[in-house]
C-alpha cells in the first residue's frame, strides 16, 4: 500500500471512528431525552452514514467487524488496528 493510499485509509478510519463516537453520544442523550426528535434525526443520519462508510471501507480495504459478511479467504487487516493508530 503506497503512502497516499494509506493516508486515505487513515482518514477513512478516522471518519468511521468519529461517527461511532457521535452515535454513542446521541444514544446516551436519547436515553434521558427520548422525546427529542431533532437529536433522534441526527442520530439516524449518523447511523446511516456510519453503516455506509463501514461497508465501503470493508469492500475497499479490510474487514473491520466480524458480524459483517466477508469474502474468501478470511483475513483481518494486516496493518495496525484502528486503536493502534497514532494520528
HELIX and SHEET records of a PDB file:
HELIX    1   1 UNK A    3  UNK A   32  1                                  30    
HELIX    2   2 UNK A   37  UNK A   60  1                                  24    
HELIX    3   3 UNK A   82  UNK A   84  5                                   3    
END                                                                             
